[in-house]
Amino acid sequence: MSSIVRRFALPLRLLSISLLFSSFALSAAAQEIRVTDTDVVSRGDFIRAVVRAYDIDVDEGEDVSLPFLRVPSALRPYVRAAYTRDALGIFGSDLQLAQGITRGDALHLAVVLGGQTPADTAAVDFKDVRKGSDAEKEVAVAIEQNWLQPLREGIFGVRRVLTGKDANLLIRKLKGEDLPVPARNRQAPQEIETPPTIKVQFERTARPLPKSDILQTLWQLINEEYLYSDKIDQDEAAYSAAEALMKTLGDPYTTFMRPVQSRSFQTQIRGEVSGIGAQVEYVDGFLTIVSPLRGSPAEAAGIKPGDVVLEVDGVSVVDIGFLEAVEHVRGPKGSTAVLKIRRDGIVLNISVKRDVITVPEIDVSWQGKMAVVKLLQFGRVTYNDLRPIVEEINSQNPEGFVLDLRSNPGGLLDAATSVMGNFVKKGSAVAKIVSRNSTRTEKTNDDPSLDPEVRMVVLINGGSASASEIVAGALQDLGRATILGEKSFGKGTVQQVLQFNDQSSMKMTVAEWLTPDGRKINGVGIIPDIEVPEGDRDEQMSRALEIMRR
């Protein structure tokens, strides 16, 4: 056997993968941003593109040191050029260059680096643009110069991420290229929150894959000697190996996701999906309707709670796995899903026309003069839409504000920072992020949208985790709100998602977060200021309202 092993032993080969994480490896000669129309443009790519568009000398000030964390060498000249022109203050001490840039931040860079003088520009009237702010002046310049169009009537979209189509048009306009002027009332394209893809070549390191020669040998022996060759499934072998590798870490938040799982994860974060609009669960191998969403195609077609989906478009979805079954139900907007349904022992076919379904994240209600905002997760919907909602609430002079984070599993760190920005002064600490090689403080970037004099209560329970705990812990440390309810879950780690060229992805723990005062949360949770257990009646909400009436 030893001779066979020597015969088939193979060296570890270099791996080439595509990561949905940043776009630092784009060609240096590119004058425009090489992404698809619907790709999200990263901060790093846009900084480089706008510096080139204005033909700014990147060699000027080479002796200037940068105060920012993690600036790749390929981007350093462009960052330095923008920094020396005071254009990067909006990003704080950590530029997070791989993060998608918002339309508002892109306009700030375009105005400052272009030497525009927005002070004399006429004001604009958009609900998401604060009166008298720099953003108002910058948006006014954009309207005058026809750089970007509003997303819809009354909403410019300053907090929406910039996608490839708008970014490349903007860059071409900054360069002075003669482009046709679009109609002002044209509907803005649907924005898809998908980061750009790049290719990264990994070199051999001091820590190669353990037992790589054995693994290579096993795989070659299987392919050349195994009797039942028809049972060899290359994808299944690779995915199973990847899953097993991640499981050895013993971290429930560090996982490998197959393509279907990865798409489902990204959909959840985006907050939108094209499908029929129904909450479902997987019961004994059957996709079962829990409830159709209000106003959804499923509700209009007559789908009812308890319906069991047997087939979709003639394909059985029984015992194929939850995510696979859901993927069959989803599909392009406007297409029709023919569902074979079992209801009370009767089998019937129901046709449902698919549409874009917005996954609810924010629910607003009033208890007299007390505003109640319940967040269901910290995704893109919360990141983009909460501030206008809080501004509207503030305009009605509430006597109190309840932020309900009960059973909110968390989501994006950016969304947590955005939420905090509504309640505390600009530049306030949100959390300390402690990674393997560095520590940084996440801070708010906006002025508060809720009057600081309005009393706040935050509700939490054992299902409040991750971003929910970041917000609750920070508001507690900063003395802005009373935390009420039960001890939170205690998920205090930060994950990074990297997506590969086959659409599978890896979610890996890369840091731990602490509250602004340095309190550890992972495995501990947030202890409420006032402990009120959950019961049949909503005693927690009643107690919160009582506190604010005092």
C-alpha positions as CSV (number, residue, x, y, z in Angstrom):
1,M,0.0,0.0,0.0
2,S,2.9,2.4,0.7
3,S,4.1,2.1,-2.9
4,I,0.6,2.9,-4.1
5,V,0.6,6.0,-1.9
6,R,3.9,7.2,-3.2
7,R,2.8,6.5,-6.7
8,F,-0.3,8.7,-6.4
9,A,0.9,11.4,-4.0
10,L,0.4,14.8,-5.6
11,P,1.6,18.3,-4.5
12,L,-0.9,20.9,-3.3
13,R,-1.9,23.1,-6.2
14,L,-2.5,26.8,-6.2
15,L,-6.1,27.7,-5.8
16,S,-7.9,30.5,-7.7
17,I,-11.2,31.7,-6.2
18,S,-13.5,34.6,-6.7
19,L,-14.5,36.6,-3.7
20,L,-17.6,38.7,-3.3
21,F,-15.8,41.0,-0.9
22,S,-13.9,43.8,-2.5
23,S,-12.7,45.0,-5.9
24,F,-9.1,46.0,-5.2
25,A,-7.7,43.9,-8.0
26,L,-9.3,45.7,-10.9
27,S,-7.1,46.7,-13.7
28,A,-5.1,49.9,-12.9
29,A,-5.6,51.1,-16.4
30,A,-9.4,51.1,-16.1
31,Q,-10.9,54.6,-16.4
32,E,-14.3,53.4,-15.4
33,I,-15.4,50.9,-12.8
34,R,-15.5,47.3,-14.1
35,V,-18.7,46.0,-12.5
36,T,-22.0,45.0,-14.0
37,D,-24.9,47.4,-14.0
38,T,-26.4,45.8,-10.8
39,D,-23.2,45.2,-8.9
40,V,-22.6,47.4,-5.8
41,V,-19.6,49.7,-6.1
42,S,-17.1,49.6,-3.3
43,R,-15.7,52.7,-1.6
44,G,-12.2,51.8,-2.8
45,D,-13.2,51.5,-6.4
46,F,-15.1,54.7,-6.4
47,I,-12.4,56.7,-4.7
48,R,-9.9,55.5,-7.4
49,A,-12.4,56.1,-10.2
50,V,-13.3,59.7,-9.2
51,V,-9.6,60.6,-8.6
52,R,-8.8,59.4,-12.1
53,A,-11.9,61.1,-13.6
54,Y,-10.7,64.5,-12.3
55,D,-7.1,63.6,-13.4
56,I,-5.8,64.4,-9.9
57,D,-2.0,63.9,-9.5
58,V,-1.7,60.7,-7.4
59,D,2.1,61.2,-6.9
60,E,1.6,64.5,-5.1
61,G,2.2,64.3,-1.4
62,E,3.8,60.9,-1.3
63,D,5.4,61.7,2.0
64,V,1.9,62.2,3.6
65,S,1.1,59.5,6.1
66,L,-2.4,58.1,6.2
67,P,-4.3,57.8,9.5
68,F,-6.5,55.0,8.2
69,L,-6.6,51.3,8.9
70,R,-6.0,48.6,6.2
71,V,-5.4,50.6,3.0
72,P,-4.1,48.2,0.3
73,S,-1.0,49.4,-1.6
74,A,-2.9,49.4,-4.9
75,L,-5.3,52.0,-3.5
76,R,-3.0,54.0,-1.4
77,P,-2.1,56.7,-4.0
78,Y,-5.8,57.4,-4.7
79,V,-6.7,57.4,-1.0
80,R,-3.8,59.8,-0.3
81,A,-5.0,62.1,-3.1
82,A,-8.5,62.2,-1.7
83,Y,-7.2,62.5,1.9
84,T,-5.0,65.5,1.1
85,R,-8.1,67.3,-0.3
86,D,-10.1,66.6,2.8
87,A,-12.6,64.4,1.1
88,L,-12.6,61.4,3.3
89,G,-13.7,62.8,6.7
90,I,-17.2,61.2,6.2
91,F,-15.8,57.7,6.6
92,G,-14.0,58.1,10.0
93,S,-10.8,56.3,11.0
94,D,-11.6,53.1,9.1
95,L,-12.4,53.6,5.5
96,Q,-13.7,50.1,5.1
97,L,-12.8,50.3,1.4
98,A,-14.5,47.0,0.5
99,Q,-17.8,48.2,1.8
100,G,-20.4,49.5,-0.8
101,I,-20.4,53.2,-1.2
102,T,-23.7,55.1,-0.8
103,R,-25.0,57.5,-3.4
104,G,-24.7,60.3,-0.9
105,D,-21.1,59.5,0.0
106,A,-20.3,59.2,-3.8
107,L,-21.7,62.7,-4.4
108,H,-19.6,64.1,-1.4
109,L,-16.5,62.8,-3.1
110,A,-17.5,64.1,-6.5
111,V,-18.2,67.6,-5.1
112,V,-15.2,67.9,-2.9
113,L,-12.6,66.4,-5.2
114,G,-14.1,68.4,-8.1
115,G,-13.8,71.7,-6.3
116,Q,-17.5,72.4,-6.6
117,T,-19.0,75.3,-4.6
118,P,-22.4,74.1,-3.4
119,A,-22.9,77.0,-0.9
120,D,-24.7,79.1,-3.5
121,T,-26.7,76.3,-4.9
122,A,-30.5,76.3,-4.6
123,A,-31.9,74.0,-1.9
124,V,-33.6,70.7,-2.8
125,D,-36.6,69.0,-1.2
126,F,-36.2,65.3,-0.5
127,K,-37.4,63.5,2.6
128,D,-34.1,61.6,3.0
129,V,-31.9,64.8,2.7
130,R,-31.6,66.9,5.9
131,K,-32.3,70.6,5.4
132,G,-29.2,72.8,5.7
133,S,-26.8,69.9,5.6
134,D,-23.8,69.4,3.4
135,A,-25.7,66.5,1.8
136,E,-28.5,68.9,0.7
137,K,-26.0,71.1,-1.1
138,E,-24.2,68.2,-2.7
139,V,-27.5,66.7,-3.9
140,A,-28.4,70.1,-5.3
141,V,-25.1,70.1,-7.3
142,A,-25.9,66.6,-8.6
143,I,-29.3,67.7,-9.8
144,E,-27.9,70.8,-11.5
145,Q,-25.1,68.8,-13.1
146,N,-27.4,65.9,-14.0
147,W,-25.0,63.5,-12.2
148,L,-27.6,61.3,-10.5
149,Q,-31.4,61.1,-10.6
150,P,-33.7,60.7,-7.6
151,L,-34.9,57.2,-6.9
152,R,-38.5,58.4,-6.8
153,E,-40.6,61.4,-6.1
154,G,-39.5,63.0,-2.8
155,I,-36.7,60.4,-2.2
156,F,-33.2,61.0,-3.6
157,G,-31.7,57.8,-2.2
158,V,-28.6,59.3,-0.5
159,R,-28.3,56.2,1.8
160,R,-28.8,53.6,-1.0
161,V,-25.7,51.9,-2.3
162,L,-24.3,53.0,-5.6
163,T,-24.6,50.4,-8.3
164,G,-22.4,49.9,-11.4
165,K,-24.8,51.6,-13.9
166,D,-25.1,54.8,-12.0
167,A,-21.5,54.8,-11.0
168,N,-20.1,54.5,-14.5
169,L,-22.5,57.2,-15.8
170,L,-21.5,59.5,-13.0
171,I,-17.8,58.9,-13.7
172,R,-18.2,59.6,-17.4
173,K,-20.0,62.8,-16.6
174,L,-17.2,63.9,-14.2
175,K,-14.8,63.3,-17.0
176,G,-16.8,65.6,-19.2
177,E,-18.0,63.1,-21.7
178,D,-21.1,64.2,-23.7
179,L,-24.0,61.9,-22.6
180,P,-27.7,62.1,-23.4
181,V,-29.8,63.6,-20.6
182,P,-32.2,61.0,-19.2
183,A,-35.9,61.9,-18.6
184,R,-36.4,63.3,-15.1
185,N,-39.4,61.2,-14.5
186,R,-37.8,57.9,-15.5
187,Q,-38.2,55.1,-13.0
188,A,-35.0,54.3,-11.3
189,P,-33.7,50.8,-11.9
190,Q,-34.2,48.1,-9.1
191,E,-31.1,48.2,-7.0
192,I,-29.6,44.8,-6.1
193,E,-27.3,44.6,-3.1
194,T,-24.7,42.4,-4.6
195,P,-21.0,43.2,-4.1
196,P,-18.6,43.1,-7.0
197,T,-16.6,40.0,-7.8
198,I,-12.8,39.8,-8.2
199,K,-10.3,37.0,-8.7
200,V,-7.6,36.5,-6.1
201,Q,-4.6,34.2,-6.6
202,F,-3.5,32.5,-3.4
203,E,0.2,31.6,-3.2
204,R,1.6,28.8,-1.1
205,T,2.0,29.9,2.5
206,A,3.8,28.5,5.6
207,R,0.5,26.8,6.5
208,P,-0.7,24.6,3.6
209,L,-3.8,22.5,4.0
210,P,-3.0,19.8,6.5
211,K,-2.5,16.3,5.1
212,S,-2.9,17.7,1.6
213,D,-0.9,14.9,0.1
214,I,-3.2,12.3,1.7
215,L,-6.3,14.1,0.5
216,Q,-5.0,14.5,-3.0
217,T,-4.1,10.8,-3.0
218,L,-7.5,9.7,-1.7
219,W,-9.3,11.7,-4.4
220,Q,-7.1,10.3,-7.2
221,L,-7.5,6.8,-6.0
222,I,-11.3,7.2,-5.8
223,N,-11.4,8.5,-9.4
224,E,-9.1,5.8,-10.8
225,E,-9.8,2.7,-8.7
226,Y,-13.3,2.9,-7.1
227,L,-15.6,0.3,-8.5
228,Y,-18.9,2.3,-8.6
229,S,-17.6,5.2,-10.6
230,D,-21.2,6.4,-11.3
231,K,-21.5,7.3,-7.6
232,I,-18.6,9.7,-7.7
233,D,-20.0,13.3,-7.4
234,Q,-17.3,15.9,-7.6
235,D,-19.4,18.8,-6.3
236,E,-20.7,16.7,-3.4
237,A,-17.2,15.6,-2.5
238,A,-15.9,19.2,-2.6
239,Y,-18.8,20.7,-0.6
240,S,-18.8,17.9,2.0
241,A,-15.0,18.4,2.5
242,A,-15.5,22.2,2.8
243,E,-18.3,21.7,5.4
244,A,-16.3,19.2,7.3
245,L,-13.3,21.6,7.4
246,M,-15.4,24.4,8.9
247,K,-17.0,22.1,11.4
248,T,-13.6,21.3,12.9
249,L,-13.5,24.8,14.3
250,G,-16.4,24.2,16.6
251,D,-17.9,27.6,15.9
252,P,-21.6,27.6,15.0
253,Y,-21.2,31.0,13.2
254,T,-18.3,29.9,11.0
255,T,-19.8,27.8,8.2
256,F,-19.5,26.9,4.5
257,M,-22.7,27.5,2.5
258,R,-23.5,25.7,-0.7
259,P,-24.9,27.8,-3.5
260,V,-28.5,27.4,-2.5
261,Q,-27.8,28.2,1.1
262,S,-25.6,31.2,0.1
263,R,-28.4,32.7,-2.1
264,S,-30.9,32.3,0.7
265,F,-28.5,34.1,3.1
266,Q,-27.9,37.0,0.7
267,T,-31.7,37.3,0.0
268,Q,-32.4,37.5,3.7
269,I,-29.8,40.3,4.2
270,R,-31.1,42.2,1.1
271,G,-34.6,42.1,2.4
272,E,-36.1,41.5,-1.1
273,V,-36.8,38.3,-3.1
274,S,-38.7,37.4,-6.2
275,G,-41.3,34.8,-5.2
276,I,-44.9,34.2,-4.1
277,G,-44.7,35.9,-0.7
278,A,-45.4,33.3,2.0
279,Q,-43.8,32.2,5.3
280,V,-43.0,28.5,5.1
281,E,-41.4,25.8,7.2
282,Y,-40.2,22.3,6.5
283,V,-42.2,19.6,8.3
284,D,-41.2,15.9,7.9
285,G,-39.8,16.6,4.4
286,F,-42.7,18.7,3.2
287,L,-42.7,22.4,2.4
288,T,-45.6,23.8,4.5
289,I,-47.2,27.2,4.3
290,V,-47.2,29.0,7.7
291,S,-48.9,32.1,6.4
292,P,-49.1,34.1,3.1
293,L,-47.8,37.6,3.5
294,R,-50.4,40.4,3.5
295,G,-51.0,41.7,0.0
296,S,-48.8,39.0,-1.5
297,P,-49.3,37.0,-4.7
298,A,-49.8,33.9,-2.6
299,E,-52.6,35.6,-0.7
300,A,-54.3,36.8,-3.9
301,A,-54.1,33.3,-5.4
302,G,-55.8,31.7,-2.4
303,I,-52.8,30.0,-0.7
304,K,-53.8,29.2,2.9
305,P,-51.9,28.4,6.1
306,G,-51.3,24.6,6.4
307,D,-51.2,24.1,2.7
308,V,-48.5,21.5,1.8
309,V,-46.5,22.1,-1.4
310,L,-46.0,18.8,-3.3
311,E,-44.7,20.0,-6.7
312,V,-43.6,23.3,-8.3
313,D,-44.0,23.5,-12.1
314,G,-44.3,19.7,-12.3
315,V,-41.1,19.0,-10.2
316,S,-41.5,17.2,-6.8
317,V,-40.2,19.2,-3.8
318,V,-40.8,16.5,-1.3
319,D,-37.7,15.4,0.7
320,I,-35.3,17.5,-1.4
321,G,-34.3,19.8,1.5
322,F,-35.8,23.0,2.7
323,L,-33.6,25.4,0.8
324,E,-33.8,23.5,-2.5
325,A,-37.6,23.4,-2.1
326,V,-37.8,27.1,-1.5
327,E,-35.5,27.8,-4.5
328,H,-38.1,26.0,-6.7
329,V,-40.8,28.3,-5.5
330,R,-38.8,31.4,-6.1
331,G,-38.3,32.7,-9.6
332,P,-38.2,35.8,-11.9
333,K,-40.7,38.5,-11.4
334,G,-43.7,38.0,-13.6
335,S,-43.2,34.3,-14.1
336,T,-45.9,31.9,-12.9
337,A,-45.4,29.1,-10.3
338,V,-47.8,26.2,-10.7
339,L,-48.1,24.7,-7.2
340,K,-49.5,21.3,-6.5
341,I,-51.0,21.7,-3.1
342,R,-52.4,19.2,-0.6
343,R,-55.1,20.8,1.6
344,D,-57.2,18.8,4.0
345,G,-56.5,15.6,2.1
346,I,-57.4,17.1,-1.3
347,V,-54.8,17.7,-4.0
348,L,-55.2,20.8,-6.2
349,N,-53.2,23.0,-8.5
350,I,-52.8,26.7,-7.8
351,S,-51.1,29.2,-10.2
352,V,-49.3,32.1,-8.5
353,K,-47.6,34.9,-10.4
354,R,-44.3,35.7,-8.8
355,D,-43.4,39.3,-7.8
356,V,-40.7,41.1,-5.9
357,I,-41.5,40.5,-2.2
358,T,-40.1,42.9,0.4
359,V,-39.2,41.0,3.6
360,P,-40.6,43.0,6.5
361,E,-38.0,44.5,8.8
362,I,-39.7,47.5,10.4
363,D,-43.1,47.8,12.0
364,V,-44.3,51.1,13.4
365,S,-47.3,51.6,15.7
366,W,-48.5,54.2,18.3
367,Q,-49.7,53.7,21.8
368,G,-51.3,57.1,22.3
369,K,-48.4,59.6,22.1
370,M,-45.8,56.8,22.4
371,A,-44.1,55.6,19.2
372,V,-43.3,51.9,19.0
373,V,-40.8,50.8,16.4
374,K,-40.2,47.0,16.1
375,L,-37.1,45.9,14.1
376,L,-37.3,42.3,12.9
377,Q,-33.7,42.1,11.7
378,F,-30.8,44.4,10.8
379,G,-30.7,44.1,7.0
380,R,-30.6,46.5,4.1
381,V,-34.2,47.6,4.6
382,T,-33.4,48.8,8.1
383,Y,-30.1,50.4,6.9
384,N,-31.9,52.3,4.1
385,D,-35.3,53.0,5.5
386,L,-35.3,53.5,9.3
387,R,-34.0,57.1,9.4
388,P,-36.8,58.6,7.3
389,I,-39.3,56.7,9.5
390,V,-37.7,58.1,12.8
391,E,-37.6,61.6,11.3
392,E,-41.4,61.4,10.5
393,I,-42.0,60.1,14.1
394,N,-40.0,63.0,15.5
395,S,-42.0,65.5,13.5
396,Q,-45.1,64.4,15.5
397,N,-43.5,65.2,18.8
398,P,-43.8,61.8,20.5
399,E,-43.8,61.7,24.3
400,G,-41.8,58.5,24.3
401,F,-40.1,56.0,21.9
402,V,-40.0,52.3,22.3
403,L,-37.4,50.4,20.3
404,D,-38.6,46.7,20.3
405,L,-35.6,44.4,19.6
406,R,-37.2,41.3,21.0
407,S,-36.4,38.1,19.1
408,N,-34.4,40.1,16.6
409,P,-31.5,37.8,15.5
410,G,-29.3,40.7,14.3
411,G,-27.7,41.1,10.9
412,L,-25.4,43.7,9.5
413,L,-23.0,45.8,11.6
414,D,-23.5,48.7,9.2
415,A,-27.2,48.5,9.9
416,A,-26.6,48.6,13.7
417,T,-24.4,51.7,13.3
418,S,-27.1,53.3,11.1
419,V,-29.8,52.6,13.7
420,M,-27.7,54.0,16.5
421,G,-27.1,57.2,14.5
422,N,-30.8,58.0,14.9
423,F,-30.6,58.3,18.7
424,V,-27.1,59.6,19.7
425,K,-24.9,62.4,18.6
426,K,-22.7,62.1,15.6
427,G,-19.4,60.4,16.3
428,S,-20.7,58.4,19.3
429,A,-19.1,55.0,19.9
430,V,-21.3,52.0,18.9
431,A,-19.0,49.1,19.6
432,K,-15.3,48.1,20.0
433,I,-14.4,45.6,17.3
434,V,-11.5,43.4,18.4
435,S,-10.0,41.3,15.6
436,R,-6.9,39.0,15.6
437,N,-4.6,41.8,14.7
438,S,-6.3,45.1,15.6
439,T,-8.9,46.9,17.6
440,R,-11.1,49.7,16.3
441,T,-14.1,51.6,17.5
442,E,-17.3,51.7,15.3
443,K,-18.8,55.2,15.4
444,T,-22.0,56.8,14.2
445,N,-21.9,58.9,11.0
446,D,-25.1,61.0,11.3
447,D,-26.8,63.5,13.5
448,P,-29.7,62.1,15.6
449,S,-33.1,62.1,13.9
450,L,-35.0,61.7,17.3
451,D,-35.0,64.6,19.7
452,P,-32.6,63.8,22.5
453,E,-35.2,64.9,25.0
454,V,-37.6,62.1,24.0
455,R,-37.4,59.3,26.5
456,M,-36.4,55.9,25.1
457,V,-37.0,52.3,26.2
458,V,-35.4,49.3,24.4
459,L,-37.1,45.9,24.8
460,I,-34.9,42.8,24.6
461,N,-35.3,39.1,25.3
462,G,-33.4,35.8,24.9
463,G,-33.9,36.0,21.2
464,S,-32.2,39.4,20.8
465,A,-28.8,38.7,19.4
466,S,-25.8,40.1,17.5
467,A,-26.7,43.6,16.1
468,S,-29.6,43.8,18.5
469,E,-27.1,43.5,21.4
470,I,-24.8,46.0,19.8
471,V,-27.5,48.6,19.8
472,A,-29.0,47.7,23.2
473,G,-25.5,47.6,24.8
474,A,-24.4,50.9,23.3
475,L,-27.6,52.8,24.2
476,Q,-27.2,51.4,27.7
477,D,-23.5,52.5,28.0
478,L,-24.3,55.9,26.6
479,G,-27.2,56.4,29.0
480,R,-29.6,57.2,26.1
481,A,-32.2,54.5,26.8
482,T,-33.6,52.2,29.5
483,I,-33.1,48.6,28.6
484,L,-36.1,46.4,29.7
485,G,-37.0,42.8,29.4
486,E,-34.9,39.6,29.7
487,K,-31.2,38.9,29.3
488,S,-30.2,38.8,25.6
489,F,-28.8,35.8,23.7
490,G,-25.1,36.7,24.0
491,K,-23.8,36.5,20.4
492,G,-20.9,39.0,20.5
493,T,-18.8,38.0,17.4
494,V,-18.5,39.5,14.0
495,Q,-18.7,37.4,10.8
496,Q,-17.3,38.1,7.3
497,V,-18.9,36.5,4.2
498,L,-16.8,35.6,1.2
499,Q,-18.5,34.2,-1.9
500,F,-16.8,32.0,-4.4
501,N,-17.1,31.8,-8.2
502,D,-19.6,28.9,-8.1
503,Q,-21.9,31.0,-5.8
504,S,-21.0,29.0,-2.7
505,S,-19.7,31.0,0.2
506,M,-18.0,31.0,3.6
507,K,-19.1,32.8,6.7
508,M,-16.3,33.1,9.2
509,T,-15.9,34.7,12.6
510,V,-13.2,37.4,12.3
511,A,-13.7,39.6,15.4
512,E,-15.5,40.0,18.7
513,W,-17.3,43.1,19.7
514,L,-17.5,44.8,23.0
515,T,-19.8,47.6,24.2
516,P,-18.5,51.2,24.1
517,D,-17.5,50.8,27.8
518,G,-15.6,47.5,26.9
519,R,-18.1,45.0,28.3
520,K,-17.9,41.5,26.9
521,I,-21.1,40.3,25.4
522,N,-20.3,36.9,23.8
523,G,-21.7,34.2,26.0
524,V,-22.8,36.8,28.5
525,G,-25.5,38.9,26.9
526,I,-27.0,42.3,27.7
527,I,-28.5,42.4,31.2
528,P,-31.5,44.7,31.2
529,D,-31.7,47.7,33.5
530,I,-35.2,46.5,34.5
531,E,-35.9,42.8,34.3
532,V,-39.4,41.9,33.3
533,P,-40.1,38.3,32.3
534,E,-42.3,37.4,29.3
535,G,-45.8,36.3,30.0
536,D,-49.2,35.7,28.3
537,R,-49.8,39.4,28.3
538,D,-47.2,41.8,27.0
539,E,-46.1,43.0,30.4
540,Q,-42.8,44.2,29.0
541,M,-44.5,46.6,26.6
542,S,-46.9,47.8,29.4
543,R,-44.0,48.4,31.7
544,A,-42.1,50.3,29.0
545,L,-45.1,52.6,28.4
546,E,-45.6,53.1,32.1
547,I,-41.9,54.2,32.6
548,M,-42.2,56.8,29.8
549,R,-45.4,58.3,31.2
550,R,-43.8,59.1,34.6
